[in-house]
């Protein structure tokens, strides 16, 4: 399985991430935060991007 890396910009304090298998993650972040997350097999790692 390939690793997917995505970045998203937070809007209205929520990040909604949808990946195959219909798994949806929602986290509260600060507006404007850039979040990096990757899907490694069934594990999802999220962290704030460092600027």
N, CA, C and O atoms as a CHARMM CRD file, in Angstrom:
* protein
*
  204
    1    1 UNK  N      0.85300  -1.19900   0.00000 PROA 1      0.00000
    2    1 UNK  CA     0.00000   0.00000   0.00000 PROA 1      0.00000
    3    1 UNK  C      0.88700   1.24700   0.00000 PROA 1      0.00000
    4    1 UNK  O      1.87900   1.32400   0.72500 PROA 1      0.00000
    5    2 UNK  N      0.51500   2.19100  -0.80800 PROA 2      0.00000
    6    2 UNK  CA     1.30800   3.41700  -0.88000 PROA 2      0.00000
    7    2 UNK  C      0.95700   4.35300   0.25100 PROA 2      0.00000
    8    2 UNK  O     -0.14000   4.30300   0.80800 PROA 2      0.00000
    9    3 UNK  N      1.90300   5.20400   0.57700 PROA 3      0.00000
   10    3 UNK  CA     1.65800   6.20000   1.61400 PROA 3      0.00000
   11    3 UNK  C      1.12300   7.46500   0.96300 PROA 3      0.00000
   12    3 UNK  O      1.63100   7.91200  -0.06600 PROA 3      0.00000
   13    4 UNK  N      0.11200   8.02500   1.56200 PROA 4      0.00000
   14    4 UNK  CA    -0.46900   9.26200   1.05800 PROA 4      0.00000
   15    4 UNK  C     -0.11900  10.39400   1.99300 PROA 4      0.00000
   16    4 UNK  O     -0.26800  10.27300   3.20900 PROA 4      0.00000
   17    5 UNK  N      0.33900  11.47900   1.43800 PROA 5      0.00000
   18    5 UNK  CA     0.62600  12.65700   2.25200 PROA 5      0.00000
   19    5 UNK  C     -0.21300  13.80900   1.72800 PROA 5      0.00000
   20    5 UNK  O     -0.23200  14.07500   0.52700 PROA 5      0.00000
   21    6 UNK  N     -0.89000  14.47700   2.61000 PROA 6      0.00000
   22    6 UNK  CA    -1.75500  15.57800   2.21800 PROA 6      0.00000
   23    6 UNK  C     -1.54100  16.75200   3.16400 PROA 6      0.00000
   24    6 UNK  O     -1.15500  16.58400   4.32100 PROA 6      0.00000
   25    7 UNK  N     -1.80000  17.93400   2.64300 PROA 7      0.00000
   26    7 UNK  CA    -1.81300  19.11000   3.49100 PROA 7      0.00000
   27    7 UNK  C     -3.15400  19.79700   3.32100 PROA 7      0.00000
   28    7 UNK  O     -3.73300  19.79100   2.23500 PROA 7      0.00000
   29    8 UNK  N     -3.63400  20.38100   4.38200 PROA 8      0.00000
   30    8 UNK  CA    -4.87500  21.12500   4.27700 PROA 8      0.00000
   31    8 UNK  C     -4.81700  22.34900   5.16800 PROA 8      0.00000
   32    8 UNK  O     -4.11200  22.38000   6.17700 PROA 8      0.00000
   33    9 UNK  N     -5.57000  23.34800   4.77400 PROA 9      0.00000
   34    9 UNK  CA    -5.65400  24.57700   5.55700 PROA 9      0.00000
   35    9 UNK  C     -6.96700  24.54400   6.33000 PROA 9      0.00000
   36    9 UNK  O     -8.02400  24.22800   5.78300 PROA 9      0.00000
   37   10 UNK  N     -6.87300  24.87800   7.61000 PROA 10     0.00000
   38   10 UNK  CA    -8.04600  24.81400   8.46700 PROA 10     0.00000
   39   10 UNK  C     -8.97000  25.99800   8.19700 PROA 10     0.00000
   40   10 UNK  O     -8.52500  27.13600   8.04800 PROA 10     0.00000
   41   11 UNK  N    -10.25100  25.70400   8.14000 PROA 11     0.00000
   42   11 UNK  CA   -11.25900  26.74400   7.95000 PROA 11     0.00000
   43   11 UNK  C    -12.35200  26.52600   8.97900 PROA 11     0.00000
   44   11 UNK  O    -12.86300  25.41600   9.12800 PROA 11     0.00000
   45   12 UNK  N    -12.70000  27.56400   9.67400 PROA 12     0.00000
   46   12 UNK  CA   -13.72200  27.47400  10.71700 PROA 12     0.00000
   47   12 UNK  C    -13.36300  26.45900  11.79800 PROA 12     0.00000
   48   12 UNK  O    -14.23600  25.82400  12.38800 PROA 12     0.00000
   49   13 UNK  N    -12.07700  26.32100  12.04200 PROA 13     0.00000
   50   13 UNK  CA   -11.63700  25.54100  13.20100 PROA 13     0.00000
   51   13 UNK  C    -11.78700  24.04400  13.09000 PROA 13     0.00000
   52   13 UNK  O    -11.56200  23.33700  14.07200 PROA 13     0.00000
   53   14 UNK  N    -12.16000  23.53000  11.92700 PROA 14     0.00000
   54   14 UNK  CA   -12.30500  22.08000  11.82200 PROA 14     0.00000
   55   14 UNK  C    -11.60100  21.55200  10.59600 PROA 14     0.00000
   56   14 UNK  O    -11.61500  22.16700   9.53000 PROA 14     0.00000
   57   15 UNK  N    -10.98800  20.40600  10.76700 PROA 15     0.00000
   58   15 UNK  CA   -10.42200  19.68400   9.63700 PROA 15     0.00000
   59   15 UNK  C    -11.24700  18.41900   9.47500 PROA 15     0.00000
   60   15 UNK  O    -11.40700  17.63500  10.41100 PROA 15     0.00000
   61   16 UNK  N    -11.75900  18.24000   8.28600 PROA 16     0.00000
   62   16 UNK  CA   -12.51900  17.01800   8.03000 PROA 16     0.00000
   63   16 UNK  C    -11.77200  16.24300   6.95600 PROA 16     0.00000
   64   16 UNK  O    -11.58100  16.72700   5.84000 PROA 16     0.00000
   65   17 UNK  N    -11.36200  15.05600   7.30200 PROA 17     0.00000
   66   17 UNK  CA   -10.55100  14.24900   6.40400 PROA 17     0.00000
   67   17 UNK  C    -11.31100  12.97200   6.08200 PROA 17     0.00000
   68   17 UNK  O    -11.72800  12.23100   6.97200 PROA 17     0.00000
   69   18 UNK  N    -11.47800  12.73900   4.80600 PROA 18     0.00000
   70   18 UNK  CA   -12.15700  11.52200   4.38600 PROA 18     0.00000
   71   18 UNK  C    -11.20800  10.70400   3.53500 PROA 18     0.00000
   72   18 UNK  O    -10.64800  11.19900   2.55700 PROA 18     0.00000
   73   19 UNK  N    -11.03500   9.46400   3.91000 PROA 19     0.00000
   74   19 UNK  CA   -10.16900   8.57500   3.15000 PROA 19     0.00000
   75   19 UNK  C    -10.96200   7.31300   2.81100 PROA 19     0.00000
   76   19 UNK  O    -12.05500   7.10800   3.33700 PROA 19     0.00000
   77   20 UNK  N    -10.42700   6.48400   1.95100 PROA 20     0.00000
   78   20 UNK  CA   -11.12900   5.23700   1.64100 PROA 20     0.00000
   79   20 UNK  C    -11.48200   4.45600   2.90600 PROA 20     0.00000
   80   20 UNK  O    -10.92000   4.69200   3.97500 PROA 20     0.00000
   81   21 UNK  N    -12.38700   3.55700   2.76700 PROA 21     0.00000
   82   21 UNK  CA   -12.95700   2.80200   3.88400 PROA 21     0.00000
   83   21 UNK  C    -13.88600   3.69900   4.69000 PROA 21     0.00000
   84   21 UNK  O    -14.30000   3.33600   5.79100 PROA 21     0.00000
   85   22 UNK  N    -14.21500   4.87100   4.14600 PROA 22     0.00000
   86   22 UNK  CA   -15.21400   5.75300   4.74400 PROA 22     0.00000
   87   22 UNK  C    -14.86200   6.17300   6.16000 PROA 22     0.00000
   88   22 UNK  O    -15.74100   6.35200   7.00300 PROA 22     0.00000
   89   23 UNK  N    -13.57300   6.32900   6.41200 PROA 23     0.00000
   90   23 UNK  CA   -13.15300   6.79300   7.72800 PROA 23     0.00000
   91   23 UNK  C    -13.05200   8.30800   7.70600 PROA 23     0.00000
   92   23 UNK  O    -12.36200   8.88000   6.86200 PROA 23     0.00000
   93   24 UNK  N    -13.73500   8.95000   8.62900 PROA 24     0.00000
   94   24 UNK  CA   -13.72500  10.41000   8.66700 PROA 24     0.00000
   95   24 UNK  C    -13.17100  10.85600  10.01000 PROA 24     0.00000
   96   24 UNK  O    -13.63500  10.42600  11.06600 PROA 24     0.00000
   97   25 UNK  N    -12.17600  11.72300   9.95000 PROA 25     0.00000
   98   25 UNK  CA   -11.59800  12.26900  11.17200 PROA 25     0.00000
   99   25 UNK  C    -11.89300  13.75300  11.22700 PROA 25     0.00000
  100   25 UNK  O    -11.74400  14.46600  10.23400 PROA 25     0.00000
  101   26 UNK  N    -12.31200  14.21100  12.38900 PROA 26     0.00000
  102   26 UNK  CA   -12.51800  15.64000  12.57300 PROA 26     0.00000
  103   26 UNK  C    -11.77000  16.06800  13.82100 PROA 26     0.00000
  104   26 UNK  O    -11.91400  15.46400  14.88400 PROA 26     0.00000
  105   27 UNK  N    -10.97400  17.11200  13.68200 PROA 27     0.00000
  106   27 UNK  CA   -10.20200  17.63100  14.80200 PROA 27     0.00000
  107   27 UNK  C    -10.40900  19.13100  14.87100 PROA 27     0.00000
  108   27 UNK  O    -10.60500  19.79600  13.85400 PROA 27     0.00000
  109   28 UNK  N    -10.36300  19.63800  16.05800 PROA 28     0.00000
  110   28 UNK  CA   -10.43900  21.08500  16.22800 PROA 28     0.00000
  111   28 UNK  C     -9.03400  21.66100  16.19800 PROA 28     0.00000
  112   28 UNK  O     -8.16400  21.25200  16.96700 PROA 28     0.00000
  113   29 UNK  N     -8.82400  22.61800  15.30100 PROA 29     0.00000
  114   29 UNK  CA    -7.54400  23.28000  15.18500 PROA 29     0.00000
  115   29 UNK  C     -7.82100  24.77400  15.10000 PROA 29     0.00000
  116   29 UNK  O     -8.97200  25.20700  15.04400 PROA 29     0.00000
  117   30 UNK  N     -6.76000  25.54200  15.09300 PROA 30     0.00000
  118   30 UNK  CA    -6.91600  26.98300  14.92100 PROA 30     0.00000
  119   30 UNK  C     -7.07300  27.30400  13.44700 PROA 30     0.00000
  120   30 UNK  O     -6.47600  26.65000  12.59100 PROA 30     0.00000
  121   31 UNK  N     -7.88000  28.31500  13.15600 PROA 31     0.00000
  122   31 UNK  CA    -8.02700  28.73100  11.77000 PROA 31     0.00000
  123   31 UNK  C     -6.67100  29.08300  11.19400 PROA 31     0.00000
  124   31 UNK  O     -5.85500  29.73000  11.85100 PROA 31     0.00000
  125   32 UNK  N     -6.43200  28.65300   9.95400 PROA 32     0.00000
  126   32 UNK  CA    -5.18700  28.98100   9.29500 PROA 32     0.00000
  127   32 UNK  C     -4.07600  27.98500   9.55500 PROA 32     0.00000
  128   32 UNK  O     -3.03500  28.03500   8.90000 PROA 32     0.00000
  129   33 UNK  N     -4.28600  27.06400  10.51900 PROA 33     0.00000
  130   33 UNK  CA    -3.27000  26.04000  10.74900 PROA 33     0.00000
  131   33 UNK  C     -3.14300  25.16500   9.51600 PROA 33     0.00000
  132   33 UNK  O     -4.13800  24.82700   8.87400 PROA 33     0.00000
  133   34 UNK  N     -1.92600  24.80600   9.19400 PROA 34     0.00000
  134   34 UNK  CA    -1.71500  23.85800   8.10000 PROA 34     0.00000
  135   34 UNK  C     -1.37600  22.51300   8.70300 PROA 34     0.00000
  136   34 UNK  O     -0.41700  22.38200   9.46300 PROA 34     0.00000
  137   35 UNK  N     -2.15700  21.53400   8.36400 PROA 35     0.00000
  138   35 UNK  CA    -2.00200  20.21300   8.96100 PROA 35     0.00000
  139   35 UNK  C     -1.42500  19.26200   7.92700 PROA 35     0.00000
  140   35 UNK  O     -1.88400  19.21100   6.78600 PROA 35     0.00000
  141   36 UNK  N     -0.42000  18.51700   8.33700 PROA 36     0.00000
  142   36 UNK  CA     0.08200  17.43800   7.49700 PROA 36     0.00000
  143   36 UNK  C     -0.45500  16.13100   8.06100 PROA 36     0.00000
  144   36 UNK  O     -0.43300  15.90500   9.27100 PROA 36     0.00000
  145   37 UNK  N     -0.93300  15.28300   7.17500 PROA 37     0.00000
  146   37 UNK  CA    -1.31900  13.96600   7.64800 PROA 37     0.00000
  147   37 UNK  C     -1.01500  12.95000   6.56400 PROA 37     0.00000
  148   37 UNK  O     -1.03500  13.25400   5.37100 PROA 37     0.00000
  149   38 UNK  N     -0.73600  11.75400   7.00400 PROA 38     0.00000
  150   38 UNK  CA    -0.47000  10.69300   6.04000 PROA 38     0.00000
  151   38 UNK  C     -1.20900   9.43700   6.48200 PROA 38     0.00000
  152   38 UNK  O     -1.46600   9.21100   7.66500 PROA 38     0.00000
  153   39 UNK  N     -1.53000   8.64800   5.49700 PROA 39     0.00000
  154   39 UNK  CA    -2.22600   7.39800   5.75400 PROA 39     0.00000
  155   39 UNK  C     -1.23900   6.27700   5.48900 PROA 39     0.00000
  156   39 UNK  O     -0.81700   6.05700   4.35400 PROA 39     0.00000
  157   40 UNK  N     -0.88000   5.57900   6.53900 PROA 40     0.00000
  158   40 UNK  CA     0.05400   4.47100   6.42200 PROA 40     0.00000
  159   40 UNK  C     -0.68900   3.20500   6.83600 PROA 40     0.00000
  160   40 UNK  O     -0.92200   2.97100   8.02200 PROA 40     0.00000
  161   41 UNK  N     -1.05500   2.40300   5.86000 PROA 41     0.00000
  162   41 UNK  CA    -1.91100   1.23900   6.09400 PROA 41     0.00000
  163   41 UNK  C     -3.19000   1.73500   6.75000 PROA 41     0.00000
  164   41 UNK  O     -3.90400   2.55100   6.16500 PROA 41     0.00000
  165   42 UNK  N     -3.49100   1.26400   7.94200 PROA 42     0.00000
  166   42 UNK  CA    -4.71700   1.71800   8.59700 PROA 42     0.00000
  167   42 UNK  C     -4.43100   2.76900   9.65100 PROA 42     0.00000
  168   42 UNK  O     -5.31200   3.12300  10.43400 PROA 42     0.00000
  169   43 UNK  N     -3.21100   3.26700   9.67800 PROA 43     0.00000
  170   43 UNK  CA    -2.84300   4.24000  10.69800 PROA 43     0.00000
  171   43 UNK  C     -2.81900   5.63900  10.09000 PROA 43     0.00000
  172   43 UNK  O     -2.31900   5.84500   8.98500 PROA 43     0.00000
  173   44 UNK  N     -3.35700   6.57300  10.81900 PROA 44     0.00000
  174   44 UNK  CA    -3.38200   7.95200  10.34100 PROA 44     0.00000
  175   44 UNK  C     -2.61600   8.81500  11.33300 PROA 44     0.00000
  176   44 UNK  O     -2.91800   8.83400  12.52600 PROA 44     0.00000
  177   45 UNK  N     -1.62700   9.52200  10.81900 PROA 45     0.00000
  178   45 UNK  CA    -0.82300  10.39300  11.67000 PROA 45     0.00000
  179   45 UNK  C     -1.08600  11.82800  11.25500 PROA 45     0.00000
  180   45 UNK  O     -0.99400  12.16500  10.07500 PROA 45     0.00000
  181   46 UNK  N     -1.41200  12.67100  12.21900 PROA 46     0.00000
  182   46 UNK  CA    -1.65600  14.07700  11.93300 PROA 46     0.00000
  183   46 UNK  C     -0.76100  14.92900  12.80800 PROA 46     0.00000
  184   46 UNK  O     -0.53000  14.61300  13.97500 PROA 46     0.00000
  185   47 UNK  N     -0.25800  16.01200  12.23700 PROA 47     0.00000
  186   47 UNK  CA     0.52000  16.95400  13.03000 PROA 47     0.00000
  187   47 UNK  C      0.44900  18.30800  12.34900 PROA 47     0.00000
  188   47 UNK  O      0.16100  18.43400  11.15800 PROA 47     0.00000
  189   48 UNK  N      0.72600  19.30700  13.16100 PROA 48     0.00000
  190   48 UNK  CA     0.75700  20.65300  12.60200 PROA 48     0.00000
  191   48 UNK  C      2.05000  20.84000  11.82400 PROA 48     0.00000
  192   48 UNK  O      3.12100  20.41900  12.26200 PROA 48     0.00000
  193   49 UNK  N      1.93600  21.47100  10.67200 PROA 49     0.00000
  194   49 UNK  CA     3.13000  21.76300   9.88600 PROA 49     0.00000
  195   49 UNK  C      3.92400  22.84700  10.58000 PROA 49     0.00000
  196   49 UNK  O      3.36300  23.80300  11.11400 PROA 49     0.00000
  197   50 UNK  N      5.23200  22.68700  10.56700 PROA 50     0.00000
  198   50 UNK  CA     6.08600  23.71000  11.17500 PROA 50     0.00000
  199   50 UNK  C      6.49100  24.70300  10.10500 PROA 50     0.00000
  200   50 UNK  O      6.92800  24.33100   9.01600 PROA 50     0.00000
  201   51 UNK  N      6.33600  25.96400  10.43700 PROA 51     0.00000
  202   51 UNK  CA     6.65300  27.00500   9.45100 PROA 51     0.00000
  203   51 UNK  C      7.91300  27.73300   9.85900 PROA 51     0.00000
  204   51 UNK  O      8.35100  28.64800   9.16100 PROA 51     0.00000
